Amino acid sequence: MTTLGNGIKKVGLAPNLKSGFYGQDIISVRQFTRENLEYIFAVADEMRAVVKRVGSTDLLKGHVLACVFYEPSTRTSSSFIAAMSRLGGSVIPINEVRFSSVTKGESLPDTIRTLESYADVIVLRHPEVGASQVAAEYARKPIINAGDGVGEHPTQALLDLYTIRTELGNLDGLHVAMVGDLRYGRTVHSLARLLCLYDVRMTFVAPELLRLPLDVLNDIRSCGRPVAESYSVQDAISDVDVLYVTRVQRERFADQAQYEAVKDFYVITPELMAEAKERMIVMHPLPRVNEISYSLDNDPRAAYFRQMENGMYIRMALLAAVLGKA
């Protein structure tokens, strides 16, 4: 029995490789160090080169991924499927749980234990915070958290950090502003905590109703990083290196009147971007609704589609590393 870095025990796994990823569950950004982030980013660079050069590899030939999504997904599910396919592996896609035994009342642990009988690694998205941790406690195979309610989205944070590094060449010394739905935005929660590993300054821009949760804010303050809060994008735009924009998440609101009051609170336009630096980037985990003008898409600083593509390379790297083939 091997104890992994996140405190979860898996049976029958070989000792971790130097990267610290082999056989591990990927549940939270709290698992990562700068050293193993640099490792996974280097592997992602290699994966990008492979895709650009030959399209695919047989690195994971014979391996199977179960992709289990209890919530809708376009980018995360398809990028994991594309990642496994480009690595030569196979995929069991369960993107509509209403067509699975969940509708018969099957529990999450039983679903996971069933699928690990057929697969080598399981990617899970679930509406409940902590669901991936629960799944990992029952599973003998690695679990990768693809989003758990308003909790975390660690693979999105990895691709976000990788995008910043790729676009700007470094991570230390940057000013990152996060804008929009900071209360419910799990991508923001994960990225903010991951940025604590670097010498960055963070500004959080949101209306009162959508402010960053206090526990996330306290985590950032406890690691000694400079933090500011604001209601105005204009107050921050001229100084930031990264503008990370999020949509207001209608599905998280119990009171739709509250959603209507804040849904278009911020819109990033070319006029607003005229005040930004020439060398900076605008990011978005997507999907967008109205928060970034389509007329901004041709601005070279608009990095959100390059960010989306990077998700496949990061997930290729993670799958290879977790299965000991990186």
C-alpha positions, 0 to 999 in steps of 0.5 A: 500500500502506497501513501500518496502526497494528498494523504490518500492510500492506493493499493498495489501502486508502485512508489511515486516517481521523481515527479510525484504524480505517478498513481496519484489522485489529482484533487486539489491545487494544494497538492502541488509544489513549484518543482512538480509544476515545472515538471508537468509544464515541461511535459506539456511543452513536449506534448505540444511539440508532439501534437504539432509535429505528428498529431499523436503518439502511442504512449498510453496505448492499452490504457483506458480513461473513464470520463464521468461528468455529472454536470455539463461540460464542453472544454474539460470533457472534450479536452480530456477525451482528445488528450487520451486519444492523442496519447493512443489510449481509449475513453469511456465517455459518460457525459450524460449521467441521466442515461447511466445507473445514477438515475436508478439511485446508484451511489457515487462510490459504487459508480466509481468502483464499477468504472475502475474495473474497466479503466486505469484512471477516472476523471470526475466532475460533480456538483458537490464540493468534495465529491472527488475526495470521496471518490478517491477514498473508495477508488484504487485507481487515480481520480482526477477532479474536473470540478466539484461544485463551487470548490476546486478545478485543479486541472483548469488552474494548471492550464491557466498557470501554464498559459500565463507562463507560456504567454508572458515567459514567467510567473514571478513579479506579475500583477494578476486581476480576477474579475467577475464571479469570484464567489462561485467561480471554482476556477478563480479559487484554484488559480488564486491558491496556486498563484500563492506559490509565486511572487505575484500581486493579486487584485479581485474585482467583483460586486459585493454579492460576488466577492471572493469567499473569505476562506480563499482570501485568508489562504492568500493573505496567509501566504504573504502575497499582496492582495487588493479588492475593488469594484472597478475594472477601470481602477486596475486595468492599466497596471495588470499583466493578466486580466482573468475574466469569469462569467456570472454563473446562473446555475449557482443562484437560488434567487434568479433576481440576484443573478439578473442584478449582476450578470452584466456588471462587467464587460471587457471592451476594446475601449477599456483595453485601450487603457491596458498595457501593450504586453499583457493578456486577457484570459477566460476559462470559458464559456463566456456570456456577455463579459468579453466583447466579441470585438476583442477576439482579434486583439493579440492580448486576447489569450482565451482561445490559446488558453483553451488549447493549452488545456489539452496539452496539460491534460495529456501531460497529467494523464501520462504522468499519473499513469507513469508514462511521462 
